[in-house]
């Protein structure tokens, strides 16, 4: 699945509810999911299934925020297409 397809899928599933919630409240949900991911990363031993789920949740909430702010993630990531956005190198040398 392409990033644009994923973003569209998340819009189809959640955009009506997320629009009603608003950007600020969606951002809070996003940061909560990042916190859950952080907890899973710090767990020893790491549970790959939980990590998988938390990465998916963070990406879904990021997609929601992007949609609410009229950002197409697939276009946004192009900033990295030629390497580091600051120095242009792969790997980064700055």
Protein Blocks (a to p, Z undefined) as FASTA:
>chain_A
ZZklmmmmmmmmmmmmmmmnommlmmmmmmmmmmmmmmmmmpccddfklmmmmmmmmmmm
mmmmmmmnopafklmmmmmmnocfklopacdfZZ
